Amino acid sequence: MSFDFTNWVDNLLVNVLNMNANTIYIPRTIILFLLLIVLCLFVWWLSKKILNYIIPKVTLKTKTLWDDIIFNKKVINSVSNLLPAILFNNYAPIIFADFQFIVPFLTGITTIFIIFVTVDIFNSLLNSATEILSNIERFKDKPLYSFSQLGKIVVYSIAAILIISIIIDKNPLFLLSGIGAMAAIILLIFKDSILGFVASIQLSGNNMVRVGDWVTVSNYGADGDVIEINLTTIKVQNFDKTITTIPTYAFISDSFTNWRGMEESGGRRIKRAINIKIDSIKFCSNEMLERYKKYHLIRNYIQKKQKEIDDYNSKNSIDKVELINGRHLTNIGVFRAYVEAYLKSNPNINNNMTCMVRQLPPTEYGVPIEIYAFSKNKDWTKYEAIMADIFDHLFAATKNFDLKIFERPSTGDFK
């Protein structure tokens, strides 16, 4: 909007409307201001139409996805808002040349608006960058939201300093010089963000947790998959589909269990015990051993152990009339051997990992015979089915070894 156009408005007011040349500065300013508003609205409408028409056509023709994400509708609309604001900021001082007292107010308001729009553009670009990187395999497990939020905090802080400097009409460096005195307040305001950022770096650097990990955080009642890591919180979707939000720094200050090691290993651990009643444990008679030999999984084991025990008893002249003398097989020992053989023959058990059956110290609930093995399938549903099948078989098999499983007495046991 040049001075030639201003002269044209002056001529219009004086020659056409017969106004006094000495008093036209007020109506001239009003007319020029209204024309500037109309021009800004037109530029806003035109830029929005052009950008929304051209940019999508260009981005759709490319094979890459990143340009579609960056040049989204929000970014285009923000740029459309920026152009008329810049236009107004440039020409308002010319229009209000006769009213210099109002120029700082108008330019200040416009500059603040430009700052807000610029911040909005930066935020949109940061969101777009986060979305692009999250689709790249090497960045999927990184705390991208934390870095994005940190970037937003930096942008907001700069914007706040600029806006305050405009309002109080001071150089931004003047405000920065007082930051030291405000450090305590800043630390108090951004405490969670600072702690979260430090925790995010530690979690990422030490590869402690990442999106997709199954974690258990007992202090917060969380047990499920990590779905989001941001600057201040980590979101965990529990297996009942509820969402638990945990402070990021809690993963550094408190303990938690990350099941990623299990998921990346060759199997999922089965660790469960059967409690055997102590009064059902006894030495094996010849009749019992002959019966046990019919179970093909332990036939060779019994024959081998019988020979070993007979050789020992003969060598040491053991009186075998009483089974307590010398060495003899027990039904619980044979049962342990059977369980171990059963596990090793089970195609669902990973024999390349630890597989054992151990006897734990006796308790008031009997003698625990614990299975410690790893299923090949780590899927929760299939894992539970495999474990259930194993124990279904063992519960039914105990009676074949003249053993009884401990259970609390019920009403029917007292009849």
JODAUR-V618342 format. One line per field, one symbol per residue. ss: DSSP state (@ for helix, = for strand, . for the rest). psi: psi as a letter, one per 20 degrees, with the letter a starting at -180 (. if undefined). A space follows every 50 residues. Layout:
# JODAUR-V618342
ss=???
psi=???
This chain:
# JODAUR-V618342
ss=..@@@@@@@@@@@@@@.......@@@@@@@@@@@@@@@@@@@@@@@@@@@ @@@@@@@@@@@....@@@@@..@@@@@@@@@@@@@@@@@@@@@@@....@ @@@@@@@@@@@@@@@@@@@@@@@@@@@@@@@@@@..@@@....@@@@@@@ @@@@@@@@@@@@@@@@@....@@@@@@..@@@@@@@@@@.@@@@@@@@@@ @@@@@........====@@@.========...======....=====..@ @@@...==.@@@@@...=========.@@@..=..@@@@@@@......@@ @@@@@@@@@@@@@@@..............=@@@@@@@@@@@@@@@...=. .....====...=..==========....@@@@@@@@@@@@@@@@@@@@@ @...=.....@@@@.
psi=nrhghghghghghghgjlqphijihghgggghghhggggghggggghggg giggghgghhhqiqhhhhgglrhggghghhhhghgggghhighggkhimh highgghggggggggggggggggghggggggghiipgiihjqmhhghghg hhggghgggggggghggjlqphhghhhjhghjgggghggkghgggggghg gggghjlhqrpiqoqonhhjkpnbppipoahhqppporijjqpppppgih ighrqrpojhgghiajrpponqqpopphiiprqprhgghhghiiohhjgh gggghggggggghghjlpojgpihqbpqqqhhghgghggghgghipiipo iirporpqprpqaijaopopporpqhpipgghghgggggghgghghhhhi jkqqppqqpahhij.
